[in-house]
């Protein structure tokens, strides 16, 4: 699987997808970091993972939004 190939750790557990709630209306990395209290690097890592898993889409203007599938 992709997660194994990239050596990503599972993100299971309480609050692991809380950042996705903030993406319902779309936001930037900086806005997401401020809302969630995560570091910019952690936000980038989670977004990269979520984009590859099809849970998040990148919009024009460096904004991200939760997938509706």
SERO-4910 file (N, C-alpha, C, O; in steps of 0.05 Angstrom, whole numbers):
BEGIN
 pado doro    nc1    nc2    nc3   cac1   cac2   cac3    cc1    cc2    cc3    oc1    oc2    oc3
  Unk    A     16    -24      0      0      0      0     17     25      0     41     24      6
  Unk    A      4     47     -7     18     73     -9     30     81     18     52     91     20
  Unk    A     14     78     40     24     86     66     49     70     74     68     81     85
  Unk    A     49     44     68     73     27     74     96     36     57    119     37     67
  Unk    A     92     41     32    114     49     14    127     75     23    151     78     19
  Unk    A    111     93     33    121    119     42    129    119     71    138    139     82
  Unk    A    126     96     85    133     93    113    118    113    131    129    123    150
  Unk    A     93    117    125     76    135    141     65    119    164     57     96    161
  Unk    A     64    132    187     52    120    211     22    123    209     12    143    198
  Unk    A      7    104    219    -23    107    219    -31    132    235    -17    139    255
  Unk    A    -52    144    227    -62    168    241    -87    162    256   -104    180    261
  Unk    A    -91    137    264   -115    130    279   -113    141    307    -91    148    317
  Unk    A   -136    143    320   -137    152    347   -155    176    350   -162    189    330
  Unk    A   -162    183    374   -179    206    379   -167    232    368   -144    238    373
  Unk    A   -183    246    353   -175    272    343   -157    271    319   -148    292    310
  Unk    A   -152    248    308   -132    246    286   -143    259    261   -127    267    244
  Unk    A   -169    261    257   -180    274    234   -194    300    240   -210    310    224
  Unk    A   -189    311    263   -201    337    271   -195    359    251   -212    377    247
  Unk    A   -172    357    239   -164    378    220   -183    378    195   -186    399    182
  Unk    A   -195    355    189   -213    354    166   -239    371    171   -250    381    152
  Unk    A   -247    373    196   -271    389    201   -267    418    193   -286    431    184
  Unk    A   -243    428    196   -237    456    189   -236    460    159   -237    482    150
  Unk    A   -235    438    144   -233    440    115   -260    439    101   -261    438     76
  Unk    A   -282    440    115   -308    439    103   -313    463     85   -326    460     64
  Unk    A   -304    486     93   -308    511     77   -282    518     62   -283    537     46
  Unk    A   -261    504     66   -236    510     52   -219    530     68   -230    549     79
  Unk    A   -193    525     70   -176    543     84   -147    539     75   -141    519     62
  Unk    A   -130    558     83   -101    556     76    -87    540     97    -98    533    118
  Unk    A    -62    533     92    -46    519    111    -43    535    137    -46    524    159
  Unk    A    -39    561    134    -35    578    158    -61    579    174    -60    578    199
  Unk    A    -84    581    161   -109    582    175   -114    555    189   -123    555    212
  Unk    A   -108    533    176   -112    507    188    -94    503    212   -102    492    232
  Unk    A    -69    513    210    -51    511    233    -61    527    257    -60    518    280
  Unk    A    -72    551    251    -83    568    272   -107    555    285   -110    555    310
  Unk    A   -125    544    269   -150    532    279   -144    507    296   -156    503    317
  Unk    A   -126    491    287   -121    465    300    -99    466    321    -97    448    338
  Unk    A    -82    487    320    -60    488    339    -36    471    330    -17    468    346
  Unk    A    -37    460    306    -15    443    296      6    461    284      0    484    277
  Unk    A     30    451    282     52    466    269     47    466    239     33    449    228
  Unk    A     59    485    225     57    487    196     67    461    183     55    451    164
  Unk    A     89    450    193    100    426    181     81    402    186     79    385    168
  Unk    A     68    401    208     49    379    214     25    382    195     14    362    185
  Unk    A     16    406    191     -7    411    173      1    402    145    -15    388    131
  Unk    A     24    410    135     33    402    109     34    371    106     25    360     86
  Unk    A     44    358    126     46    329    126     19    316    125     14    297    109
  Unk    A      0    325    142    -27    314    142    -41    320    115    -55    302    105
  Unk    A    -38    344    105    -51    350     79    -40    333     56    -55    323     40
  Unk    A    -14    329     56     -2    312     35    -13    284     37    -20    272     16
  Unk    A    -15    274     60    -26    247     64    -55    246     56    -63    228     41
  Unk    A    -71    266     64    -99    266     58   -105    270     28   -124    259     17
  Unk    A    -88    285     14    -91    289    -15    -86    262    -28   -101    254    -46
  Unk    A    -64    248    -21    -58    223    -33    -80    202    -27    -84    184    -43
  Unk    A    -93    204     -4   -114    185      3   -141    193     -9   -161    179     -6
  Unk    A   -142    217    -22   -167    226    -35   -186    239    -16   -210    243    -23
  Unk    A   -177    247      8   -195    259     28   -196    289     26   -214    302     37
  Unk    A   -176    301     13   -173    330     11   -166    338    -18   -151    323    -31
  Unk    A   -176    361    -27   -169    372    -53   -156    399    -49   -164    414    -32
  Unk    A   -137    405    -67   -125    432    -67   -140    449    -86   -146    441   -108
  Unk    A   -147    473    -77   -161    493    -93   -143    515   -102   -121    518    -91
  Unk    A   -151    531   -121   -135    554   -129   -130    573   -105   -147    574    -86
  Unk    A   -108    586   -105   -101    604    -83    -90    590    -59    -92    600    -36
  Unk    A    -78    566    -63    -67    551    -41    -86    546    -18    -79    547      5
  Unk    A   -111    540    -25   -132    533     -6   -138    503     -9   -134    491    -30
  Unk    A   -146    491     13   -152    462     13   -180    458     24   -190    473     40
  Unk    A   -193    437     13   -221    431     21   -225    401     23   -212    386      9
  Unk    A   -242    393     41   -248    364     45   -262    354     20   -280    367      9
  Unk    A   -255    330     12   -269    317    -11   -297    309     -3   -303    303     21
  Unk    A   -315    309    -22   -343    303    -17   -351    276    -27   -374    271    -33
  Unk    A   -332    258    -29   -339    231    -40   -346    211    -18   -353    188    -25
***
